[in-house]
Amino acid sequence: MSRKSSTTESASAAHVTNGAQAGPPVGLPVDLSVDLAPKNKRHLRLANPIMIASGTLGYDGYGRGLTPEMDLGRLGAVIPKTVTRLPREGNLEPRWYPESFRRSLEAGESIMLNSIGLANPGVESALSDLAPKWQEWGTTILLSLSADSPAQFGEMAAMSRGVLGFQALELNLSCPNIESGALFSHSGQLTSQAVSAVKAVTDLPVLVKLAPNVPDITEIAMAAVEAGADALTISNTLPAMKIDLKTRKPVLGAVTGGLSGEGLRPVSLALVYHASRAVDVPIIGVGGIFTGEHALEYILAGATAVQIGSANLADLWSPFRILDELTSLVAQEGVSSLGELTGAVESEVRA
Ligand SMILES: Cc1cc2nc3c(=O)[nH]c(=O)nc-3n(C[C@H](O)[C@H](O)[C@H](O)COP(=O)(O)O)c2cc1C
């Protein structure tokens, strides 16, 4: 990982050469910068819209496997793996299917499942041991939090106050509220309670990450925004299962897990499209982004930024390649700033 610091200005001025294509003259910078918290006093200005999704920053979610050549300062932001109030061991093995996301991609396999069970060192260790190191990464970092109750979300956000090493929070609402057993992000009311509890104690920008399997994403999105969410991340993984016919056993130790990757992309894309038309905060699209084209698809659907998840686990260089691909594509679209493409899908319903 890089210890170099990089400024928003230097990284956002991504120079492209777009040959004879329509677009800005060769060599002119394309402005890829985005603000994920335009209504927050602090703002959350990123040099470009490419972020690393929580749980996929290196093989352990906290950077394992990244090399010094992988300059995180080139990316918009990274999100280390979600932390909970207390440390968690995680689920029974196997926690992945298939064992190698890289080989499965090469084989044209589109199912990627995981059931990690939020293995993490706990928020206290994250704040005291990990966050000081994040300061050296030279990029924007978001602290991802998950909790058992709205009050515990508030408690954890309060603990994070004044700690250096991250510039915003992301609330992972794909976790159950222990009082009812329901996932926070399956209920507008629980979503609202969790977001309110956090917003009451922090002035950091707060991104709220939603689950995909809800009847109406706009209801949950609106509840989050009314409670003060600065931006929404859509989406987490989709509940899923696979059985090995030879052993008749589920391939995951926890029996069921979450579907990410190719299969999730069209699902999440539709959710981003609908949510972005229902609320007026930035949406961060996540699910199955492996190329610059996939990232652009989300942006056209209404995303202001995107997160790369499973693609990292197939190849830790993915977000850098996707950034380069997106930079070229944006220039080829004949625009000088990415914002011109956000939500630009031509989607009038045909009669
Ligand atoms: C191995 C693995 C671990 C994950 N861990 C977390 C996590 O700790 N917190 C979280 O909010 N999302 C977690 N996710 C979900 C991703 O951040 C992302 O929302 C999801 O995988 C969809 O994106 P993708 O299709 O690009 O992977 C995890 C995903 C994977 C594959």
The ligand as a MOL file (V3000), in Angstrom:
LIG
                    3D

  0  0  0     0  0            999 V3000
M  V30 BEGIN CTAB
M  V30 COUNTS 31 33 0 0 0
M  V30 BEGIN ATOM
M  V30 1 C -16.0070 -11.5310 1.0690 0
M  V30 2 C -16.9540 -10.3880 1.2360 0
M  V30 3 C -17.0330 -9.7340 2.4750 0
M  V30 4 C -17.9020 -8.6660 2.6400 0
M  V30 5 N -17.9390 -8.0220 3.8450 0
M  V30 6 C -18.7160 -6.9120 3.9900 0
M  V30 7 C -18.6990 -6.1510 5.1850 0
M  V30 8 O -17.9810 -6.4420 6.1360 0
M  V30 9 N -19.4990 -5.0570 5.2500 0
M  V30 10 C -20.2950 -4.6590 4.2120 0
M  V30 11 O -20.9890 -3.6380 4.3270 0
M  V30 12 N -20.3270 -5.3590 3.0600 0
M  V30 13 C -19.5550 -6.4620 2.9300 0
M  V30 14 N -19.5650 -7.1560 1.7480 0
M  V30 15 C -20.4490 -6.7190 0.6630 0
M  V30 16 C -19.7010 -5.8360 -0.3440 0
M  V30 17 O -19.2290 -4.6570 0.2620 0
M  V30 18 C -20.6170 -5.4730 -1.5260 0
M  V30 19 O -21.7070 -4.7230 -1.0510 0
M  V30 20 C -21.1460 -6.7110 -2.2360 0
M  V30 21 O -20.1790 -7.7350 -2.3130 0
M  V30 22 C -21.6270 -6.3950 -3.6620 0
M  V30 23 O -20.5840 -5.9090 -4.4480 0
M  V30 24 P -19.7340 -6.8380 -5.4710 0
M  V30 25 O -20.7280 -7.5650 -6.3020 0
M  V30 26 O -18.8840 -5.8810 -6.2270 0
M  V30 27 O -18.9490 -7.7700 -4.6190 0
M  V30 28 C -18.7130 -8.2350 1.5630 0
M  V30 29 C -18.6190 -8.8890 0.3310 0
M  V30 30 C -17.7490 -9.9400 0.1460 0
M  V30 31 C -17.6730 -10.6070 -1.2040 0
M  V30 END ATOM
M  V30 BEGIN BOND
M  V30 1 1 1 2
M  V30 2 1 2 3
M  V30 3 2 2 30
M  V30 4 2 3 4
M  V30 5 1 4 5
M  V30 6 1 4 28
M  V30 7 2 5 6
M  V30 8 1 6 7
M  V30 9 1 6 13
M  V30 10 2 7 8
M  V30 11 1 7 9
M  V30 12 1 9 10
M  V30 13 2 10 11
M  V30 14 1 10 12
M  V30 15 2 12 13
M  V30 16 1 13 14
M  V30 17 1 14 15
M  V30 18 1 14 28
M  V30 19 1 15 16
M  V30 20 1 16 17
M  V30 21 1 16 18
M  V30 22 1 18 19
M  V30 23 1 18 20
M  V30 24 1 20 21
M  V30 25 1 20 22
M  V30 26 1 22 23
M  V30 27 1 23 24
M  V30 28 2 24 25
M  V30 29 1 24 26
M  V30 30 1 24 27
M  V30 31 2 28 29
M  V30 32 1 29 30
M  V30 33 1 30 31
M  V30 END BOND
M  V30 END CTAB
M  END
